[in-house]
């Protein structure tokens, strides 16, 4: 299961200077505004996962457990 936040509108002042939402999916450390971008991205993820946890706590914990068990199984191999 792959989960991620829905990004805000491209009209948001924090997202100016990007031609597409795909520009937010990698870490462009060469950009002058990298720290601002990274802080905004981490805040977006924090907001998404906090909302998901409080809205669907059982599903969130189940997803977290499955993810953790899959990673543990891959480490054993």
Secondary structure, 3 states (H helix, E strand, C coil): CCCCCCCCCCCCHHHCCCCCHHHHCCCCCCCCCHHHHHHHHHHHHHHHHHHHHHHCHHHHHHHHHHHHHHHHHHHHC
